[in-house]
Amino acid sequence: MTEQSSAVVRVMIVEDDPGMLERFAAALVRDPRTRVVEKVRSGREALARLLLVTPDVLLVDLGLPDIHGTEVIRFAARTLPECDIMVISVFGDERNVIASVEAGATGYILKDCSDADLVARILELRSGGSPMSPGIARIVLNQMRSGGAARTGDRRGASDDTPTALTARETDVLRLLSRGYTYSEVGDRLGISMHTVTSHIKNCYRKLAVHSGTAAVTRAAELGLLRSGGDKGSAD
């Protein structure tokens, strides 16, 4: 069993609807693999509590009463890079989906999911996946195919800027993945934990405007990042 899958996943929930908040919390409490470490009903309360509880997963709604959920996502992605961020929302439109992904979310599901699916998606997220409801995944794929991610990314410029954005260690991780190594094997070769490997990969998702390990490797190869260099890289 891997380091991540063997540990109880600590979840912070940000949801303004009290009924939904209790429903999500109850679903997580019932499963021994997950634990709720904080429940808040506003964005500003989330910003105040996030660094105090340092959750493994942030489950966040977008339609908060004070600030938009993407502000919470952006803060969490910047200050807690090892925290996985999952949007759970009634909003499944392209604008909200892309804004959330750009802010740093690596999972996005709709509130009509079942309790069992909610728990499964959170565990999948924590294991290095990017779970999305089918309709959400289609939006992201269409955006990628149309080149929209490059146009509506983090405004750093065109894709020519992307190669300099990856660190040496992130490049090492992608190079090993391109050779067929598993996350665990990548960690063993680089002398880092699988959790750190996953953190590097999620950083690559954001920088390369992709949403899976395979897409990250493909994009990095297109940009010429995997052509040379060893596997040791620089320190974390």
Salt bridges, closest charged atoms under 4 A:
GLU15 OE1 - LYS111 NZ 2.73
GLU22 OE2 - LYS39 NZ 3.10
ASP31 OD2 - ARG33 NH2 2.84
GLU38 OE2 - ARG49 NE 2.55
ASP56 OD1 - ARG126 NH2 3.44
ASP61 OD2 - LYS111 NZ 3.25
ASP66 OD2 - ARG44 NH1 3.91
GLU82 OE1 - HIS195 NE2 3.24
ASP84 OD2 - ARG126 NH1 2.57
ASP84 OD1 - LYS202 NZ 2.30
ASP115 OD1 - ARG23 NE 2.77
ASP115 OD2 - ARG30 NH2 2.97
ASP117 OD1 - ARG121 NE 3.29
ASP154 OD2 - ARG156 NE 2.44
GLU170 OE1 - LYS207 NZ 2.95
ASP172 OD2 - ARG169 NE 3.94
ASP172 OD1 - ARG175 NH1 3.29
GLU222 OE1 - ARG219 NH1 3.52
ASP231 OD2 - ARG179 NH1 2.92
ASP231 OD2 - ARG189 NH2 3.24
ASP236 OD1 - ARG169 NH1 2.87
ASP236 OD1 - HIS200 NE2 3.32
